[in-house]
Amino acid sequence: MLLWVLRHDHQETIVVTLKSKAELEIMYRANQLVARILSDLRAMARPGLRTIELDQFAEAEVVREGARPAFKGYRGYPSTLCISVNEEIVHGIPGKRVLQDGDLVSMDLGVVLDGFIGDAAITVPVGAISDKASKQLRVTEEALFFGIEKARVGGRLYDISSAIQWHAEKNGYSVVRVFVGHGVGRQLHEEPQVPNFGRRGRGMPLKAGMVLAIEPMVNEGTHEVRILSDNWTAVTLDGKLSVHCEHSVAITEEGPWILSELSATEASVSQDMQQQTARGLHVGNIHA
């Protein structure tokens, strides 16, 4: 682990942690666990399921694999997952809400494994969704990968931001501005902040060993938000749809390494788990 101290002309100091190859391998394992559980949750999300059931399943799987939830207890957050439905952007608290046909549900999961964080998020359709919602989901996922493509040594931080903003706005959507991506490592939120808007060629230089949680939050209407009375759930100010997706990405000399992209091995494990879940094995356990 190396500490890179960046000082701007106005004397602001930002300390960025550059990860070693060994540390990146640990982060890869943590993120593969996240990816596998999110894959299981994608298959579980269906009409009639309560969001708390998704959270219970995720926590049981995290603990079973020898990790611990990264979000639970963080600044008082009460759950393992953040589950945000339709107009909810991020930080939705799982509970008694029942998923309905046509919903878009965002699931954000963080784990701590061997001292390092894994962090990723997906938005999935519940049952049959509208063409309008399907397009917004597709564009947000595309924006994420446009941003990841810019996570290269020699580039600038806002190259990532600009790519996300450009694709979202080109398609008629807005990007949330009050919540941003972030560095990640031993801590859930490290420097630098990674906004989903900005001017290409600006921001700090990108260096090998940086790990960024890149997470576009793309709204159908205004980028403005409000926070609900639980002091966590962020929703669109105009009540229109929002889509959120996230990958943890390591910057290497060879290019961006998507730590949370599901490997073939973890995909096989996920498929086995989904078959067991369909037979009621693990879902039954979480209600005990």
C-alpha positions as CSV (number, residue, x, y, z in Angstrom):
1,M,0.0,0.0,0.0
2,L,1.3,3.4,-0.9
3,L,-0.1,6.8,0.0
4,W,-0.2,9.4,-2.7
5,V,-0.5,12.9,-1.4
6,L,-2.0,15.4,-3.9
7,R,-1.8,19.1,-3.1
8,H,-3.7,21.7,-5.2
9,D,-2.7,25.3,-5.6
10,H,-5.2,26.4,-3.0
11,Q,-3.5,24.0,-0.5
12,E,-6.2,21.4,-0.3
13,T,-4.6,18.1,0.5
14,I,-6.0,14.8,-0.8
15,V,-4.5,11.5,0.3
16,V,-5.1,8.6,-2.2
17,T,-4.3,5.1,-1.2
18,L,-2.6,3.1,-4.0
19,K,-3.1,-0.7,-3.6
20,S,-0.4,-3.3,-4.1
21,K,-0.9,-6.3,-6.3
22,A,-1.5,-8.5,-3.2
23,E,-4.1,-6.0,-1.9
24,L,-5.9,-5.9,-5.2
25,E,-6.1,-9.7,-5.2
26,I,-7.9,-9.5,-1.8
27,M,-10.2,-6.8,-3.1
28,Y,-10.9,-9.0,-6.1
29,R,-12.1,-11.9,-3.8
30,A,-14.2,-9.5,-1.8
31,N,-15.8,-8.1,-4.9
32,Q,-16.4,-11.5,-6.4
33,L,-18.4,-12.4,-3.3
34,V,-20.4,-9.3,-3.8
35,A,-20.9,-10.1,-7.5
36,R,-22.1,-13.6,-6.8
37,I,-24.6,-12.5,-4.1
38,L,-25.9,-9.8,-6.4
39,S,-26.4,-12.4,-9.2
40,D,-28.4,-14.5,-6.7
41,L,-30.5,-11.5,-5.7
42,R,-31.1,-10.7,-9.4
43,A,-32.7,-14.1,-9.8
44,M,-34.7,-13.8,-6.6
45,A,-36.3,-10.4,-7.3
46,R,-39.9,-11.1,-8.3
47,P,-43.4,-9.8,-7.7
48,G,-44.6,-10.6,-4.2
49,L,-41.2,-10.7,-2.5
50,R,-40.6,-8.3,0.4
51,T,-37.4,-6.3,0.3
52,I,-36.5,-7.5,3.8
53,E,-36.3,-11.1,2.4
54,L,-33.6,-10.0,-0.1
55,D,-31.7,-8.4,2.8
56,Q,-31.9,-11.4,5.0
57,F,-30.7,-13.7,2.2
58,A,-27.7,-11.3,1.4
59,E,-26.6,-11.1,5.1
60,A,-26.8,-14.9,5.5
61,E,-24.6,-15.4,2.5
62,V,-22.1,-12.8,3.5
63,V,-21.7,-14.3,6.9
64,R,-21.6,-17.9,5.5
65,E,-18.6,-16.9,3.4
66,G,-16.7,-15.6,6.4
67,A,-17.2,-11.9,5.6
68,R,-19.3,-9.2,7.2
69,P,-21.6,-6.6,5.9
70,A,-19.9,-3.3,5.2
71,F,-23.0,-1.1,5.3
72,K,-24.7,-2.4,8.4
73,G,-23.9,-0.1,11.3
74,Y,-22.1,2.4,9.0
75,R,-23.1,5.8,10.4
76,G,-26.1,4.0,11.9
77,Y,-27.4,2.3,8.7
78,P,-29.5,-0.7,9.8
79,S,-29.2,-3.2,7.0
80,T,-26.9,-5.3,4.8
81,L,-28.3,-4.1,1.5
82,C,-29.5,-0.7,0.3
83,I,-32.6,-1.5,-1.7
84,S,-34.1,1.4,-3.7
85,V,-37.3,1.0,-5.8
86,N,-38.5,3.1,-8.7
87,E,-38.2,6.8,-7.7
88,E,-35.8,5.9,-4.9
89,I,-32.3,6.6,-5.9
90,V,-30.0,5.2,-3.2
91,H,-29.9,4.2,0.5
92,G,-33.4,2.6,0.6
93,I,-33.8,0.6,3.8
94,P,-35.2,-3.0,3.3
95,G,-38.5,-3.6,5.0
96,K,-42.0,-4.8,4.4
97,R,-42.4,-3.3,1.0
98,V,-43.6,-5.9,-1.5
99,L,-42.1,-5.8,-5.0
100,Q,-44.6,-5.3,-7.8
101,D,-44.7,-6.3,-11.4
102,G,-43.0,-3.5,-13.4
103,D,-40.8,-2.2,-10.6
104,L,-37.2,-1.3,-11.0
105,V,-35.2,-2.3,-7.9
106,S,-31.6,-1.2,-7.1
107,M,-29.6,-3.4,-4.8
108,D,-26.3,-2.1,-3.4
109,L,-24.1,-4.5,-1.4
110,G,-20.8,-4.0,0.4
111,V,-18.8,-6.6,2.3
112,V,-15.6,-6.6,4.3
113,L,-13.4,-9.6,3.6
114,D,-9.8,-10.0,5.0
115,G,-9.8,-6.3,5.9
116,F,-10.8,-5.0,2.4
117,I,-14.1,-3.8,1.0
118,G,-16.1,-5.2,-1.9
119,D,-18.8,-2.8,-3.2
120,A,-21.1,-3.0,-6.2
121,A,-24.8,-2.3,-7.2
122,I,-27.2,-3.5,-9.8
123,T,-30.7,-2.4,-10.8
124,V,-33.0,-5.2,-12.0
125,P,-36.5,-5.4,-13.5
126,V,-39.2,-7.1,-11.5
127,G,-41.4,-9.0,-13.9
128,A,-42.3,-7.2,-17.1
129,I,-41.2,-3.5,-17.2
130,S,-42.1,-0.8,-19.6
131,D,-40.1,0.1,-22.7
132,K,-39.4,3.4,-21.1
133,A,-37.9,1.8,-17.9
134,S,-36.0,-0.7,-20.0
135,K,-34.3,2.1,-22.0
136,Q,-33.3,4.0,-18.8
137,L,-31.8,0.8,-17.3
138,R,-29.9,0.1,-20.5
139,V,-28.5,3.7,-20.8
140,T,-27.4,3.7,-17.2
141,E,-25.5,0.4,-17.6
142,E,-23.9,1.8,-20.8
143,A,-22.9,5.0,-19.0
144,L,-21.2,2.9,-16.3
145,F,-19.1,1.1,-18.9
146,F,-18.3,4.3,-20.8
147,G,-17.0,5.7,-17.5
148,I,-15.0,2.5,-16.7
149,E,-13.3,2.7,-20.1
150,K,-11.8,6.0,-19.1
151,A,-10.3,4.6,-15.9
152,R,-6.8,4.4,-17.3
153,V,-3.3,5.4,-16.2
154,G,-2.5,8.8,-17.7
155,G,-6.1,10.0,-17.8
156,R,-7.8,12.4,-15.5
157,L,-10.5,11.7,-12.9
158,Y,-13.2,13.8,-14.6
159,D,-12.7,11.9,-17.9
160,I,-14.7,9.2,-16.1
161,S,-17.3,11.7,-14.9
162,S,-17.6,13.4,-18.3
163,A,-18.2,10.1,-20.1
164,I,-21.0,9.1,-17.8
165,Q,-22.6,12.5,-18.0
166,W,-22.3,12.7,-21.7
167,H,-24.1,9.4,-22.4
168,A,-26.8,10.0,-19.9
169,E,-27.7,13.5,-21.0
170,K,-27.4,12.6,-24.7
171,N,-30.2,10.2,-24.1
172,G,-32.4,12.7,-22.3
173,Y,-31.6,11.8,-18.7
174,S,-30.0,13.7,-15.8
175,V,-27.2,12.5,-13.4
176,V,-27.6,12.9,-9.7
177,R,-25.1,15.5,-8.3
178,V,-25.4,15.3,-4.5
179,F,-24.3,11.6,-4.4
180,V,-21.1,10.5,-6.1
181,G,-18.8,7.5,-6.5
182,H,-15.6,7.2,-4.4
183,G,-12.3,5.5,-3.8
184,V,-12.5,2.2,-1.9
185,G,-10.1,0.0,-0.1
186,R,-9.8,-0.8,3.6
187,Q,-12.4,1.9,4.1
188,L,-15.8,2.0,2.4
189,H,-15.3,5.7,1.4
190,E,-11.8,6.8,0.5
191,E,-10.5,9.6,-1.7
192,P,-11.1,10.6,-4.4
193,Q,-14.7,11.4,-4.8
194,V,-15.9,10.3,-8.3
195,P,-18.8,12.5,-9.5
196,N,-21.0,11.5,-12.5
197,F,-20.5,14.9,-14.0
198,G,-17.5,17.0,-14.9
199,R,-15.3,18.4,-17.7
200,R,-13.0,16.0,-19.5
201,G,-9.3,16.6,-18.9
202,R,-9.9,17.9,-15.4
203,G,-9.4,16.4,-11.9
204,M,-6.5,14.5,-10.5
205,P,-4.3,12.3,-12.6
206,L,-5.2,8.6,-12.6
207,K,-2.5,6.3,-11.3
208,A,-2.0,2.5,-11.2
209,G,-3.2,1.1,-7.8
210,M,-6.2,3.4,-7.5
211,V,-9.5,1.6,-6.9
212,L,-12.7,3.5,-7.6
213,A,-16.3,2.7,-7.0
214,I,-17.9,4.1,-10.1
215,E,-21.6,4.4,-9.7
216,P,-23.9,6.4,-12.1
217,M,-27.3,7.4,-10.7
218,V,-29.4,8.4,-13.6
219,N,-32.8,10.1,-13.3
220,E,-35.7,10.2,-15.8
221,G,-36.4,13.8,-14.9
222,T,-34.6,16.3,-12.7
223,H,-31.3,15.6,-11.0
224,E,-32.6,17.0,-7.7
225,V,-33.3,14.8,-4.8
226,R,-35.0,14.8,-1.4
227,I,-34.4,12.6,1.7
228,L,-37.3,10.8,3.3
229,S,-38.2,10.9,7.0
230,D,-36.0,7.8,7.7
231,N,-33.0,10.1,7.1
232,W,-31.6,7.6,4.6
233,T,-33.7,7.0,1.5
234,A,-33.0,9.4,-1.3
235,V,-35.8,9.9,-3.9
236,T,-36.1,12.0,-7.0
237,L,-37.6,15.3,-6.3
238,D,-40.2,14.9,-9.1
239,G,-41.1,11.3,-8.3
240,K,-39.8,10.0,-11.6
241,L,-37.7,6.8,-12.1
242,S,-34.0,6.5,-11.1
243,V,-31.5,3.8,-12.0
244,H,-28.3,3.1,-10.1
245,C,-25.5,0.7,-10.9
246,E,-21.9,0.4,-9.6
247,H,-18.6,-1.5,-10.1
248,S,-15.4,-1.4,-8.1
249,V,-12.6,-0.8,-10.6
250,A,-8.9,-1.0,-10.2
251,I,-6.7,1.1,-12.4
252,T,-3.7,-0.9,-13.6
253,E,-1.0,-0.4,-16.2
254,E,-2.9,-2.8,-18.5
255,G,-6.1,-0.9,-18.2
256,P,-9.2,-1.0,-16.0
257,W,-9.8,-4.2,-14.0
258,I,-13.4,-4.6,-13.0
259,L,-13.1,-6.3,-9.6
260,S,-16.8,-6.8,-9.2
261,E,-17.6,-8.2,-12.6
262,L,-18.8,-11.8,-12.1
263,S,-16.2,-14.4,-13.0
264,A,-17.1,-17.7,-14.7
265,T,-16.3,-19.6,-11.4
266,E,-18.5,-17.3,-9.3
267,A,-21.2,-17.5,-12.0
268,S,-21.3,-21.3,-11.6
269,V,-21.5,-21.0,-7.8
270,S,-24.4,-18.5,-8.3
271,Q,-26.2,-20.8,-10.6
272,D,-26.0,-23.6,-8.0
273,M,-27.2,-21.3,-5.3
274,Q,-30.1,-20.1,-7.4
275,Q,-31.2,-23.7,-8.0
276,Q,-31.1,-24.4,-4.2
277,T,-33.0,-21.2,-3.6
278,A,-35.6,-22.2,-6.1
279,R,-36.1,-25.4,-4.1
280,G,-36.5,-23.4,-0.9
281,L,-33.3,-24.4,0.8
282,H,-31.6,-21.2,1.7
283,V,-34.7,-19.0,1.6
284,G,-36.2,-21.3,4.2
285,N,-33.1,-20.9,6.4
286,I,-33.2,-17.1,6.5
287,H,-36.7,-17.2,8.1
288,A,-35.6,-19.4,11.0
